[in-house]
Amino acid sequence: MLVKTLMITNPPVVSVNDGLKEAFKKVNDRGLGRVIVADEVVKGLLSTRDLLSVLISFCPTSCTQADIYKMGVSQVSNYMTVNPMVIEENQDALEAITIMVTRNFGSLPVVNVLKRPVGIVTERDFLLMFQDLDQMFSISNFITPKVNTVFKETLLEQAVRQMLRRGFRRLPVIDEEGRVVGIVTAADAVKAAAKMVEKLEPELFFSRRVKDVMKTPVITIDEERSANEAAALLITKGIGALMVLDKEGRAKGIITERDLLIALHYQLHLPYVRGRNARV
């Protein structure tokens, strides 16, 4: 299967000379979690995590309208990942998956023969390939068992700091009894931040609590279900993670797009591994 059959066309693109305000807007409008920086060819990439990291750097302890304005007009070229790896539209999807898994990338800009951006592929896009594969593995082999959580009354800013510090894109939200009542993502935080940047009103982000932006209800899955079923559920629900809960509704584990991409990568490589072992 070729990359162009799975890629998202007309990807969000900003110029290297655009301000961060435009990047926040493009990421929020398309909901893809990243924006390509390009002038004819790809020059950089900005993710939701990048944008949130920049926001916190401009407002380390407090935030004013002047801080937000200064950030919004700052050029994206100063904060983007420079010269990111790209994939050509006619390359095999397995090549893109291998790059993303081994390099820990969440996406790849897709370019044509002229090296101009024509699309983008994310972890979720490749999960469609599970529909043509046998159900070989349960998600119990790939879930993350130790789950970092946040309380629903926690300030959104504090939740973002926790995500950035721990390297997560989402946090399950719990109540006082430890039961999972929602999930908050970097994308949710960027939506609030984008409104703040547009209106120059700090309270639209810094006064909000996790409960104001979290997604409910939480979509759950049994740990013995197959990776194929989990992938299908993520795609149909348009979400990036599924929770595994115990009988009391507390977090037992989480399975993300990244985890399932690793499972897909492993399953797609099995024929090569078995063939090599047979020859040995």
Backbone as numpy.savetxt, mean C-alpha at the origin, in Angstrom:
# Nx Ny Nz CAx CAy CAz Cx Cy Cz
1.74 -14.53 -18.82 0.90 -13.34 -18.82 1.79 -12.09 -18.82
1.44 -11.12 -19.66 2.23 -9.91 -19.77 1.79 -8.86 -18.74
2.74 -8.03 -18.36 2.46 -6.98 -17.38 1.31 -6.09 -17.84
1.26 -5.78 -19.14 0.24 -4.84 -19.63 -1.18 -5.37 -19.49
-1.35 -6.67 -19.32 -2.69 -7.22 -19.13 -3.21 -7.00 -17.71
-2.30 -6.69 -16.79 -2.69 -6.52 -15.39 -2.54 -5.08 -14.90
-1.78 -4.27 -15.60 -1.45 -2.93 -15.10 -2.67 -2.02 -15.07
-2.58 -1.02 -14.22 -3.56 0.06 -14.16 -3.12 1.13 -15.15
-3.96 1.42 -16.12 -3.60 2.40 -17.15 -3.85 3.83 -16.66
-3.29 4.79 -17.40 -3.42 6.20 -17.04 -3.08 6.43 -15.56
-1.87 6.07 -15.17 -1.50 6.18 -13.75 -1.39 7.63 -13.32
-1.52 7.90 -12.02 -1.34 9.28 -11.54 0.11 9.72 -11.72
0.30 10.84 -12.39 1.64 11.35 -12.70 1.72 12.82 -12.34
2.82 13.21 -11.72 3.11 14.62 -11.49 4.48 14.93 -12.08
4.73 16.22 -12.32 6.02 16.66 -12.84 7.02 16.84 -11.70
8.29 16.78 -12.04 9.33 16.98 -11.02 9.25 18.37 -10.42
8.66 19.32 -11.14 8.56 20.70 -10.65 7.26 20.99 -9.91
6.35 20.02 -9.88 5.09 20.20 -9.16 5.34 20.26 -7.66
4.41 20.90 -6.95 4.48 20.94 -5.50 3.87 19.69 -4.88
4.19 19.45 -3.62 3.66 18.29 -2.92 2.13 18.32 -2.82
1.55 19.51 -2.87 0.08 19.61 -2.85 -0.52 18.81 -3.99
0.09 18.88 -5.17 -0.41 18.14 -6.33 -0.24 16.64 -6.13
0.85 16.23 -5.50 1.07 14.81 -5.24 0.03 14.27 -4.26
-0.26 15.03 -3.20 -1.29 14.62 -2.25 -2.63 14.46 -2.97
-2.95 15.40 -3.84 -4.22 15.36 -4.56 -4.30 14.14 -5.47
-3.24 13.88 -6.23 -3.25 12.76 -7.17 -3.34 11.42 -6.44
-2.61 11.27 -5.37 -2.66 10.02 -4.60 -4.05 9.81 -4.03
-4.63 10.88 -3.50 -5.96 10.78 -2.90 -7.04 10.52 -3.94
-6.95 11.20 -5.09 -7.97 11.05 -6.14 -8.03 9.63 -6.70
-6.86 9.03 -6.93 -6.82 7.72 -7.56 -6.84 6.57 -6.56
-6.44 6.82 -5.34 -6.48 5.79 -4.31 -5.54 4.63 -4.56
-4.41 4.90 -5.24 -3.47 3.83 -5.57 -2.29 3.75 -4.60
-2.18 4.74 -3.73 -1.12 4.69 -2.74 0.25 5.14 -3.22
0.33 5.60 -4.46 1.60 6.12 -4.99 1.33 6.93 -6.25
2.28 7.82 -6.55 2.18 8.66 -7.73 3.54 8.66 -8.43
3.50 8.57 -9.76 4.74 8.58 -10.55 5.17 10.01 -10.80
6.44 10.26 -10.67 7.00 11.57 -10.99 7.73 11.42 -12.33
7.30 12.19 -13.33 7.86 12.01 -14.67 7.82 13.30 -15.48
8.83 13.47 -16.31 8.87 14.46 -17.38 9.30 13.68 -18.62
8.32 13.23 -19.38 8.55 12.31 -20.50 8.88 10.91 -19.98
9.98 10.75 -19.25 10.35 9.45 -18.69 10.20 9.51 -17.18
10.17 8.33 -16.55 10.00 8.25 -15.11 11.26 8.75 -14.40
11.03 9.71 -13.50 12.13 10.29 -12.73 12.09 9.89 -11.27
10.89 9.55 -10.78 10.78 9.24 -9.36 9.43 8.62 -9.02
9.26 8.33 -7.74 8.02 7.71 -7.25 7.78 8.22 -5.83
6.53 8.52 -5.55 6.13 8.94 -4.21 5.01 8.04 -3.72
5.16 7.48 -2.52 4.14 6.60 -1.94 3.40 7.33 -0.83
2.35 6.73 -0.34 1.62 7.31 0.80 2.55 7.45 2.00
3.39 6.45 2.21 4.33 6.52 3.32 5.29 7.70 3.15
5.76 7.93 1.93 6.64 9.07 1.67 5.94 10.38 2.03
4.71 10.52 1.58 3.97 11.76 1.82 3.70 11.98 3.30
3.35 10.91 4.00 3.09 11.05 5.43 4.38 11.36 6.19
5.48 10.79 5.75 6.77 11.06 6.36 7.16 12.53 6.18
6.90 13.06 4.98 7.17 14.48 4.72 6.30 15.36 5.61
5.03 15.00 5.72 4.11 15.78 6.55 4.61 15.86 7.99
5.01 14.74 8.55 5.49 14.72 9.93 6.79 15.53 10.07
7.62 15.50 9.03 8.87 16.26 9.09 8.62 17.77 9.08
7.56 18.21 8.39 7.22 19.63 8.37 6.50 20.06 9.64
5.87 19.10 10.30 5.11 19.40 11.52 5.53 18.43 12.63
6.76 18.54 13.12 7.27 17.57 14.10 6.58 17.62 15.46
6.18 18.81 15.91 5.53 18.94 17.22 4.19 19.66 17.14
4.08 20.59 16.22 2.83 21.31 16.00 2.76 21.71 14.53
1.60 22.24 14.12 1.45 22.56 12.70 0.61 23.83 12.53
1.08 24.70 11.68 0.37 25.93 11.38 0.01 25.99 9.90
-0.80 26.95 9.54 -1.13 27.14 8.13 0.13 27.40 7.31
1.06 28.14 7.88 2.30 28.45 7.18 3.11 27.18 6.91
3.12 26.25 7.88 3.83 24.98 7.71 3.22 24.19 6.55
1.89 24.13 6.53 1.20 23.37 5.49 1.44 23.99 4.12
1.36 25.32 4.06 1.59 26.00 2.78 3.01 25.74 2.28
3.98 25.85 3.17 5.37 25.63 2.80 5.57 24.22 2.26
4.94 23.24 2.91 5.04 21.87 2.45 4.37 21.71 1.09
3.20 22.29 0.92 2.43 22.12 -0.31 3.13 22.65 -1.55
3.93 23.70 -1.39 4.61 24.28 -2.55 6.02 23.72 -2.74
6.48 22.89 -1.81 7.80 22.27 -1.95 7.77 21.28 -3.11
8.80 21.28 -3.94 8.83 20.44 -5.13 8.93 18.96 -4.77
8.17 18.16 -5.50 8.17 16.71 -5.26 9.55 16.10 -5.49
10.34 16.74 -6.35 11.67 16.21 -6.67 12.58 16.13 -5.45
12.26 16.90 -4.42 13.08 16.90 -3.21 12.77 15.73 -2.28
11.67 15.02 -2.54 11.22 13.99 -1.61 10.94 12.64 -2.26
10.97 12.60 -3.57 10.65 11.35 -4.28 11.79 10.34 -4.16
11.44 9.07 -4.38 12.46 8.05 -4.59 12.98 8.23 -6.00
14.25 8.55 -6.13 14.83 8.92 -7.42 15.10 7.69 -8.28
14.79 7.84 -9.58 15.06 6.78 -10.56 14.62 5.39 -10.07
13.35 5.23 -9.77 12.88 3.92 -9.28 12.96 2.86 -10.38
13.01 1.63 -9.97 12.99 0.54 -10.94 11.64 0.51 -11.64
11.65 0.27 -12.94 10.42 0.19 -13.73 10.37 -1.17 -14.41
9.22 -1.46 -15.00 9.03 -2.70 -15.75 8.39 -2.34 -17.09
8.83 -2.98 -18.15 8.23 -2.71 -19.46 6.92 -3.46 -19.61
6.00 -2.86 -20.35 4.64 -3.41 -20.45 4.60 -4.79 -21.08
5.59 -5.15 -21.91 5.59 -6.45 -22.57 6.44 -7.50 -21.86
6.91 -7.18 -20.67 7.63 -8.18 -19.90 6.65 -9.12 -19.21
7.16 -10.29 -18.84 6.32 -11.29 -18.19 5.97 -10.84 -16.77
4.75 -11.11 -16.38 4.30 -10.71 -15.04 5.15 -11.33 -13.94
5.65 -12.54 -14.17 6.47 -13.19 -13.16 7.75 -12.40 -12.89
8.28 -11.75 -13.90 9.47 -10.92 -13.70 9.16 -9.76 -12.76
8.01 -9.14 -12.97 7.61 -8.03 -12.11 7.38 -8.50 -10.68
6.72 -9.64 -10.53 6.46 -10.19 -9.19 7.77 -10.49 -8.48
8.72 -11.07 -9.19 10.01 -11.40 -8.59 10.73 -10.15 -8.11
10.69 -9.10 -8.92 11.32 -7.83 -8.53 10.66 -7.28 -7.27
9.34 -7.27 -7.25 8.62 -6.68 -6.13 8.84 -7.46 -4.84
8.88 -8.78 -4.94 9.07 -9.61 -3.74 10.50 -9.50 -3.23
11.47 -9.62 -4.12 12.87 -9.63 -3.70 13.36 -8.25 -3.27
12.79 -7.20 -3.86 13.21 -5.83 -3.51 12.27 -5.17 -2.50
11.21 -5.87 -2.13 10.23 -5.34 -1.18 9.56 -4.06 -1.69
9.20 -4.08 -2.98 8.48 -2.96 -3.58 6.98 -3.23 -3.51
6.19 -2.18 -3.30 4.74 -2.33 -3.31 4.12 -2.08 -4.66
4.94 -1.54 -5.60 4.44 -1.25 -6.94 5.61 -1.07 -7.89
5.29 -1.05 -9.18 6.28 -0.76 -10.21 5.64 0.10 -11.29
6.25 1.23 -11.64 5.78 1.98 -12.80 5.99 1.12 -14.06
5.04 1.20 -14.98 5.12 0.43 -16.23 5.40 1.42 -17.36
6.39 1.07 -18.19 6.78 1.97 -19.28 6.65 1.25 -20.63
6.56 2.07 -21.71 6.54 1.50 -23.05 7.96 1.45 -23.61
8.10 1.16 -24.89 9.43 1.01 -25.48 10.19 2.33 -25.49
9.47 3.46 -25.39 10.11 4.76 -25.34 10.44 5.18 -23.91
10.20 4.26 -22.96 10.47 4.49 -21.54 9.51 5.50 -20.91
8.40 5.75 -21.57 7.41 6.67 -21.01 6.38 5.90 -20.17
5.94 6.46 -19.08 5.00 5.75 -18.21 3.63 5.56 -18.85
3.17 4.31 -18.86 1.86 4.00 -19.43 0.95 3.31 -18.42
1.49 2.99 -17.26 0.69 2.30 -16.26 1.47 2.09 -14.98
0.84 1.38 -14.07 1.49 1.01 -12.82 0.88 -0.32 -12.37
1.70 -1.16 -11.77 1.20 -2.42 -11.21 1.47 -2.42 -9.72
0.48 -2.87 -8.96 0.60 -2.96 -7.51 0.45 -4.41 -7.08
0.70 -4.64 -5.82 0.58 -6.00 -5.29 -0.80 -6.60 -5.57
-1.83 -5.80 -5.38 -3.19 -6.33 -5.55 -3.49 -6.76 -6.98
-2.90 -6.05 -7.95 -3.18 -6.37 -9.35 -2.74 -7.80 -9.70
-1.62 -8.23 -9.13 -1.11 -9.57 -9.45 -1.92 -10.67 -8.78
-2.67 -10.34 -7.75 -3.43 -11.36 -7.05 -4.52 -11.98 -7.93
-4.85 -11.30 -9.03 -5.80 -11.87 -9.99 -5.31 -13.19 -10.56
-4.00 -13.39 -10.56 -3.43 -14.61 -11.13 -3.79 -15.84 -10.31
-4.19 -15.67 -9.06 -4.58 -16.80 -8.22 -5.80 -17.53 -8.78
-6.65 -16.81 -9.54 -7.88 -17.43 -10.03 -7.61 -18.58 -11.00
-6.41 -18.61 -11.59 -6.06 -19.68 -12.53 -5.15 -20.73 -11.90
-4.95 -20.66 -10.59 -4.05 -21.59 -9.92 -4.81 -22.51 -8.97
-4.24 -23.69 -8.74 -4.82 -24.62 -7.77 -4.68 -24.06 -6.36
-5.58 -24.50 -5.48 -5.51 -24.07 -4.09 -4.49 -24.97 -3.38
-3.27 -24.47 -3.26 -2.18 -25.27 -2.71 -1.84 -24.95 -1.26
-2.03 -23.68 -0.86 -1.59 -23.26 0.47 -2.71 -22.56 1.23
-2.76 -22.83 2.54 -3.65 -22.06 3.40 -2.91 -20.80 3.83
-3.64 -19.79 4.23 -3.00 -18.54 4.60 -2.23 -18.67 5.91
-2.45 -19.75 6.65 -1.72 -19.94 7.90 -0.21 -19.97 7.68
0.20 -20.29 6.45 1.63 -20.32 6.12 2.21 -18.93 5.90
1.35 -17.92 5.77 1.83 -16.60 5.36 1.35 -15.44 6.24
0.45 -15.70 7.18 -0.04 -14.61 8.02 1.05 -14.07 8.95
0.90 -12.83 9.33 1.76 -12.23 10.35 1.05 -12.40 11.69
1.59 -13.21 12.60 0.87 -13.52 13.83 0.91 -12.42 14.89
2.01 -11.67 14.94 2.12 -10.61 15.94 1.64 -9.30 15.30
0.50 -8.83 15.77 -0.15 -7.69 15.13 -0.03 -6.45 16.02
0.49 -5.37 15.46 0.51 -4.09 16.15 -0.85 -3.44 16.00
-1.38 -2.95 17.09 -2.73 -2.37 17.08 -2.69 -0.93 17.60
-3.82 -0.26 17.47 -3.96 1.10 17.96 -5.38 1.25 18.50
-5.55 2.09 19.52 -6.88 2.32 20.08 -7.66 3.31 19.22
-8.97 3.16 19.20 -9.80 4.01 18.35 -9.78 5.47 18.78
-9.43 5.75 20.05 -9.36 7.14 20.52 -8.00 7.77 20.28
-7.05 7.00 19.74 -5.71 7.52 19.47 -5.79 8.61 18.39
-4.99 9.65 18.56 -4.92 10.68 17.54 -4.38 10.08 16.23
-4.93 10.50 15.11 -4.50 9.99 13.81 -3.01 10.24 13.61
-2.53 11.38 14.02 -1.11 11.71 13.90 -0.25 10.67 14.61
-0.66 10.25 15.80 0.10 9.27 16.56 0.08 7.91 15.86
-1.05 7.55 15.28 -1.14 6.29 14.54 -0.21 6.31 13.33
-0.14 7.46 12.65 0.76 7.61 11.50 2.21 7.46 11.94
2.56 8.07 13.05 3.92 7.95 13.57 4.26 6.50 13.86
3.28 5.77 14.38 3.50 4.34 14.67 3.70 3.55 13.38
2.90 3.84 12.36 3.07 3.17 11.07 4.46 3.43 10.50
4.88 4.68 10.52 6.17 5.04 9.96 7.32 4.41 10.74
7.18 4.38 12.04 8.24 3.83 12.90 8.37 2.32 12.71
7.24 1.64 12.55 7.25 0.18 12.45 7.29 -0.33 11.01
7.12 0.56 10.05 7.15 0.15 8.65 5.87 -0.51 8.17
4.72 -0.16 8.78 3.44 -0.73 8.40 2.64 0.24 7.55
1.68 -0.32 6.78 0.76 0.52 6.01 -0.64 0.52 6.60
-0.83 -0.28 7.64 -2.16 -0.37 8.25 -2.03 -0.84 9.69
-3.03 -0.49 10.50 -3.06 -0.91 11.89 -4.48 -1.31 12.27
-4.69 -2.51 12.80 -6.00 -2.85 13.34 -6.32 -1.93 14.52
-7.59 -1.58 14.64 -8.05 -0.69 15.70 -8.81 -1.51 16.73
-8.49 -1.32 18.01 -9.12 -2.11 19.07 -9.86 -1.21 20.06
-10.82 -1.84 20.78 -11.52 -1.12 21.84 -10.82 -1.40 23.18
-11.43 -0.98 24.26 -10.80 -1.12 25.57 -10.61 -2.57 26.00
-11.41 -3.48 25.43 -11.29 -4.91 25.75 -10.35 -5.64 24.81
-9.74 -4.91 23.89 -8.80 -5.53 22.96 -9.45 -6.16 21.75
-10.75 -5.96 21.57 -11.44 -6.51 20.41 -11.24 -5.61 19.19
-11.03 -6.22 18.04 -10.81 -5.45 16.82 -12.13 -4.85 16.34
-12.12 -3.54 16.17 -13.35 -2.84 15.77 -13.19 -2.10 14.45
-11.99 -2.10 13.89 -11.77 -1.40 12.63 -10.33 -1.54 12.18
-10.00 -0.87 11.12 -8.62 -0.86 10.64 -8.35 0.51 10.03
-7.18 1.06 10.30 -6.79 2.35 9.77 -5.55 2.15 8.89
-5.53 2.80 7.75 -4.45 2.61 6.78 -3.74 3.92 6.47
-2.58 3.79 5.85 -1.85 4.98 5.40 -2.69 5.75 4.39
-3.45 5.04 3.57 -4.32 5.70 2.59 -5.40 6.53 3.28
-5.96 6.03 4.39 -6.95 6.79 5.14 -6.33 8.09 5.67
-5.10 7.96 6.16 -4.41 9.13 6.70 -4.11 10.15 5.61
-3.72 9.68 4.43 -3.42 10.60 3.33 -4.67 11.34 2.88
-5.82 10.69 2.92 -7.07 11.37 2.56 -7.30 12.57 3.46
-7.10 12.36 4.77 -7.28 13.45 5.72 -6.22 14.53 5.49
-4.98 14.09 5.21 -3.90 15.03 4.99 -4.12 15.84 3.71
-4.65 15.21 2.67 -4.90 15.89 1.40 -5.92 17.01 1.58
-6.96 16.75 2.38 -7.96 17.79 2.65 -7.33 18.93 3.43
-6.45 18.58 4.38 -5.78 19.60 5.17 -4.91 20.50 4.28
-4.17 19.87 3.37 -3.29 20.62 2.47 -4.10 21.51 1.54
-5.23 21.00 1.06 -6.06 21.76 0.12 -6.68 22.98 0.79
-7.16 22.81 2.03 -7.88 23.89 2.71 -7.00 24.69 3.67
-5.74 24.25 3.85 -4.82 24.92 4.78 -5.41 24.99 6.19
-6.01 23.88 6.62 -6.61 23.81 7.95 -5.99 22.64 8.71
-5.02 22.89 9.59 -4.30 21.83 10.30 -5.19 20.87 11.07
-6.30 21.38 11.61 -7.16 20.53 12.43 -7.81 19.40 11.64
-7.88 19.52 10.31 -8.48 18.46 9.50 -7.65 17.17 9.55
-6.41 17.29 9.98 -5.58 16.11 10.17 -5.17 15.94 11.63
-4.62 17.00 12.22 -4.00 16.88 13.54 -5.00 16.81 14.69
-6.25 17.15 14.45 -7.26 17.04 15.51 -8.11 15.78 15.38
-7.87 15.02 14.34 -8.70 13.83 14.10 -8.17 12.63 14.86
-9.09 11.76 15.20 -8.74 10.52 15.89 -8.94 9.33 14.95
-8.34 8.23 15.31 -8.40 7.04 14.47 -9.84 6.67 14.16
-10.72 6.78 15.14 -12.12 6.38 14.95 -12.81 7.21 13.87
-12.26 8.40 13.58 -12.88 9.28 12.57 -12.62 8.82 11.15
-11.57 8.05 10.93 -11.19 7.68 9.56 -11.11 6.17 9.34
-11.18 5.37 10.40 -10.99 3.93 10.25 -12.10 3.28 9.44
-11.78 2.14 8.83 -12.75 1.35 8.07 -13.44 0.33 8.98
-14.75 0.26 8.86 -15.52 -0.75 9.58 -16.63 -1.26 8.65
-17.12 -2.48 8.81 -16.58 -3.49 9.72 -15.28 -4.09 9.17
-14.55 -4.76 10.02 -13.32 -5.41 9.60 -13.66 -6.69 8.84
-13.01 -6.89 7.70 -13.22 -8.11 6.91 -12.26 -9.17 7.45
-12.82 -10.30 7.83 -12.02 -11.35 8.46 -11.98 -12.61 7.59
-11.07 -13.51 7.96 -10.95 -14.78 7.25 -10.40 -15.82 8.21
-10.80 -17.06 8.03 -10.27 -18.16 8.84 -8.87 -18.50 8.36
-7.98 -18.79 9.30 -6.59 -19.02 8.94 -6.38 -20.29 8.10
-7.37 -21.15 8.01 -7.22 -22.36 7.20 -7.74 -22.19 5.77
-8.27 -21.02 5.46 -8.72 -20.78 4.09 -7.51 -20.66 3.18
-7.73 -20.86 1.89 -6.61 -20.87 0.94 -6.16 -19.45 0.59
-4.93 -19.36 0.12 -4.41 -18.09 -0.36 -5.25 -17.58 -1.52
-5.75 -18.49 -2.35 -6.59 -18.12 -3.48 -7.86 -17.41 -3.02
-8.49 -17.97 -1.98 -9.72 -17.38 -1.45 -9.44 -16.02 -0.82
-8.33 -15.91 -0.12 -7.97 -14.64 0.49 -7.73 -13.58 -0.57
-7.04 -13.95 -1.64 -6.77 -13.01 -2.73 -8.07 -12.53 -3.36
-8.99 -13.46 -3.61 -10.27 -13.11 -4.21 -11.05 -12.14 -3.32
-10.97 -12.36 -2.02 -11.69 -11.50 -1.07 -11.11 -10.09 -1.06
-9.78 -9.98 -1.10 -9.15 -8.67 -1.16 -9.57 -7.91 -2.41
-9.61 -8.62 -3.53 -9.95 -7.98 -4.80 -11.41 -7.53 -4.82
-12.31 -8.39 -4.41 -13.73 -8.06 -4.47 -14.11 -6.96 -3.47
-13.43 -6.94 -2.34 -13.71 -5.92 -1.32 -12.91 -4.64 -1.53
-11.90 -4.71 -2.40 -11.08 -3.53 -2.66 -10.28 -3.07 -1.46
-9.76 -4.05 -0.71 -9.00 -3.73 0.50 -7.61 -4.36 0.42
-6.76 -4.02 1.39 -5.38 -4.49 1.35 -5.01 -5.51 2.38
-5.94 -5.87 3.28 -5.61 -6.83 4.33 -6.87 -7.48 4.89
-6.69 -8.67 5.44 -7.76 -9.40 6.11 -7.29 -9.75 7.51
-8.21 -9.67 8.46 -7.87 -10.00 9.84 -8.23 -11.44 10.17
-7.40 -12.07 10.97 -7.69 -13.38 11.56 -7.93 -13.12 13.05
-9.13 -13.44 13.53 -9.50 -13.15 14.91 -9.70 -14.42 15.71
-9.53 -14.32 17.03 -9.84 -15.45 17.89 -11.33 -15.39 18.25
-11.78 -16.30 19.11 -13.21 -16.38 19.42 -13.73 -15.15 20.15
-12.83 -14.43 20.81 -13.22 -13.22 21.53 -13.17 -11.97 20.66
-12.76 -12.14 19.39 -12.69 -11.00 18.49 -11.40 -10.22 18.59
-10.40 -10.83 19.22 -9.09 -10.18 19.33 -8.19 -10.61 18.17
-7.22 -9.77 17.85 -6.35 -10.03 16.72 -5.48 -11.27 16.95
-5.58 -12.21 16.02 -4.76 -13.42 16.05 -3.70 -13.37 14.95
-3.97 -12.58 13.91 -3.03 -12.45 12.80 -3.61 -11.55 11.73
-2.79 -11.24 10.76 -3.22 -10.41 9.63 -2.56 -10.94 8.37
-3.30 -10.95 7.27 -2.77 -11.36 5.97 -2.95 -10.19 5.01
-1.86 -9.75 4.40 -1.89 -8.55 3.57 -1.63 -8.89 2.10
-1.79 -7.88 1.26 -1.45 -8.03 -0.16 -0.01 -8.48 -0.32
0.87 -7.92 0.47 2.29 -8.29 0.41 2.48 -9.77 0.73
1.81 -10.27 1.77 1.91 -11.68 2.15 1.43 -12.59 1.02
0.33 -12.19 0.40 -0.23 -13.02 -0.66 0.60 -12.96 -1.93
1.26 -11.82 -2.18 2.16 -11.74 -3.33 3.34 -12.69 -3.13
3.83 -12.79 -1.90 4.90 -13.74 -1.59 4.42 -15.17 -1.82
3.19 -15.45 -1.39 2.62 -16.79 -1.61 2.50 -17.09 -3.10
2.06 -16.08 -3.87 1.93 -16.24 -5.33 3.29 -16.49 -5.96
4.26 -15.72 -5.56 5.62 -15.86 -6.08 6.15 -17.27 -5.81
5.91 -17.76 -4.62 6.36 -19.10 -4.24 5.68 -20.16 -5.10
4.35 -20.04 -5.25 3.62 -21.04 -6.03 4.00 -21.03 -7.50
4.20 -19.85 -8.07 4.57 -19.76 -9.48 5.97 -20.31 -9.75
6.83 -20.29 -8.75 8.19 -20.79 -8.92 8.32 -22.28 -8.63
7.29 -22.88 -8.07 7.36 -24.31 -7.74 7.72 -25.20 -8.92
7.12 -25.00 -10.11 7.49 -25.87 -11.25 8.99 -25.80 -11.58
9.58 -24.62 -11.45 11.00 -24.47 -11.74 11.84 -25.19 -10.68
11.42 -25.04 -9.42 12.16 -25.68 -8.33 12.08 -27.21 -8.45
10.88 -27.71 -8.72 10.70 -29.16 -8.83 11.48 -29.72 -10.02
11.46 -28.96 -11.13 12.19 -29.42 -12.31 13.68 -29.49 -12.06
14.21 -28.51 -11.34 15.63 -28.51 -11.04 16.01 -29.65 -10.11
15.15 -29.87 -9.09 15.42 -30.96 -8.16 15.37 -32.32 -8.83
14.44 -32.45 -9.80 14.32 -33.73 -10.51 15.59 -34.03 -11.34
16.17 -32.96 -11.90 17.38 -33.16 -12.70 18.57 -33.52 -11.83
18.56 -32.98 -10.60 19.65 -33.30 -9.67 19.53 -34.73 -9.19
